[in-house]
């Protein structure tokens, strides 16, 4: 096959002939022939940080995606409450970053007496009505970080909805199949999935029966380590546990990410773990030949992550997830240590523009964030992931190409490399991820139509 263009190494070349030998690439060269395949051939995408199983489960609930004002949101909720058959109504995906104000318990109480929970798209914030608060307290006692007056819950409840309201085994299995359908549709061959012990067990079961087609590289939540110990030694081409996940802070949208300079409303967020707790996690992960995957968005959380990782003999085996608002010295330290950084360029597109959520919430601190070109100049070990906000790589590419600071914008070649080859390397997969002789021929073609629609030409 002769491709009109192809990402070979870090360069997009024209008229690239690729010869295949079964599932492997046998030959790659630039030729004078007319292309038989239009568009850009790339190594298939790698989403290094995602929650596709949880996201797929959320698709079975009413979602508020794309609703950009509170009035339409309230109308949507009112229309959809009667359609939900479950005793507790759960709706997903609201984004209040452009609303006049956020939804409160009182708003939801006016809509229904049924227990109602809305979870924000970031997963770190939820709003409950009075009935939902009552039901949760009856079943589970006091809920951490729940303000009963406003109905606002941060961190514990929104991050662990499946613990409070668990799906059935059949629903989990269908969610995994839906996740695979989504991943393959996005041209993704491999995913760094942050997920629970229960979902890990189902992934292993389905892998053993030959149902998995995508490569799942999984990080388990540290608190559930005992529940997944029997699966640590299980490994196949399509499944491997590679990390232990922990949250060092929250999110900007929930105002729980930890910052030294704070938010424009005077709050600061907070660190969720002590250095001693993280040191224990680090030692435990290394004893099991696993990496830590530490969620750190604010500069205080990033500072803590780097401080503890400096105690590791092999910091390059570990990851910082998001690494969104580091101070200048943090960029340099992370690059020098070789720490793996999983960044989400879609956050830049969605919330990182002038007068967007980050700018309004953080003031000039938002300029610290997601300095992709600076990371390139430092030779940092970073790759891209979607965090399912939204899922898929194309939206994120726009964030990398059209960063609000022109000097931080990546070229199309650089952005594609970070969403493909760099991701495979981050997941320690060396047999694919490049259009190169001897590598497995996992190739995705980005069509001209797709490029035009997304202003990528």
C-alpha positions, 0 to 999 in steps of 0.5 A: 500500500502507498499512503498519501502521508504517514507518520514515520518516527517523528516526521510526516512523510509523503508517498509512503509505501508500507509492505506487510507480512501478516500482522507485521510491517515488512518494509517502509519506504518513500516512493514516487508512485501515486498513493492508493490510500489518502490521508495520514497513516499513523501508528494506532492511537494510544490513550494513556489515561482513561476510564472507558469502563466507567464511561461506558456504564455512564452511557446507560444513564441520562447525560448532560453533555453539551448543555451550556447553561443551567436553565437547559440543564434543569429542563433536561433533568426534569424531562429525563427523571421519569424515564429512569427506572432505578430507585435512585436517579443518576445523571452524568456529565454536566459541565457547569464551567460556563453556567451562571451558577452551579446546580444546588440541592434546592434546584433538584428538590423542586424537580423531584422527590425521588433520590437524584444525583448529578455527577460532574464530567470531571468525576470529582463533584456531584450534586444531590437532592434531599432524598438522595442525601437521606437514602445515602445516610440511611444505607451508609451513614455519614458520607465524606465531603458531603455538604448537606445544605448545598447538596454538593459532594466532592471526591469520595462519593462522585469518584466511587458511585459504583461502590454506593450503587454497584452495576450488575455483572452483566452491566459490567460485561456489556460496558467492557464490550461497549468500551472496546467498540468505542476504542476501536472506533476511535482508532485506539489500539491500547488504553491505560485504564484506571479502574476498580478491582471488580472491573479488573476481575471481569477484564481477566475473565473476558480476556481468558475467553478471548473477548478482548481485542484492545490492549488493556494496560491497567492501573488498580486503585491502591486501596483495592490492592488486596482484592487484585493480588491474585491477578498481578501475575496474569498477563497476556497480549491484551491485558496487564496490570501495570500500575497502582493509582492514587489521588494526591488532589482533586480537580479544578472544576470541583475546586479541590486541586491543591494550589499554592496561590489558590483560586480566585475565590480565595480557596486553595484545595487540599492535599489528600495524602501525606508524604508518609502514605505516598512513601508507603505506596511507592515502596509497595508498588516497587516491591511488586514491580509496578509503577505508581500512577499519581493524580496531581493537578495543582502545583502543591500536589505535583510538588509532593509527587516529585518530592516523594518520587525523588526517593525512588531508585528508579523514578522513570518507572513511575507516572504522574497523571495530568501534571497540569499546573506545575511550576517552572522548576517542576517541569525541569525536575520531572524531565531530569528524573525521566518520570512518565507524564500523562497529559490531557490536551483535551483539557486545554481545548475544553477549559484552558482557553482565555476566559475559560474555566481555568482562567476564571478559576485560577487567574494568571496561574492558568498560564503555568499549565500544559506547556507542551512545547516547553516539555519538548525542549526539556526532552520530557517523557510525556504522552497524551491521554483523554481521561474520557473528557471527551473520549477519543484523541481528535478533540485533544489534538486540537488542544495541543495544536491551538494552545492559548499560548502560541509558543506552547503549540505543538506541530501536528507531527509532535502531537500525533507522536505523543498520542501514538509512539510515545504512549506505547513506550509509556505503557512499556509496549515495544512491539507496536507503536511505530511505522517501522520494519518489524513492528506490529502493523497496528495502523490508523488512517486519519482521513482528509475529511476528518482533518478538514472538519477539525481544522487540522490541515 
